[in-house]
């Protein structure tokens, strides 16, 4: 399950190791409810560096996406 506008560009058709995706929040969340502090989550936030889509996912593939500038 994901939320937001996930990547639908040609990157999403490539093998996972060739995609221009990064994880910038790994299994955490920052929200107004927590005062902007990091809280644990089953979901990670990802960005496609090609189409600039941003989405959250708890899919197993997240483990194989490189970490970017973590927030």
ABEGO torsion letter per residue (X at the ends): XBBEBBBABAAAABBAAABBBBBABBGBBBBAAAGGBBBBBABBBBBBAAAGBBBBBABAAAAABBBBBBX
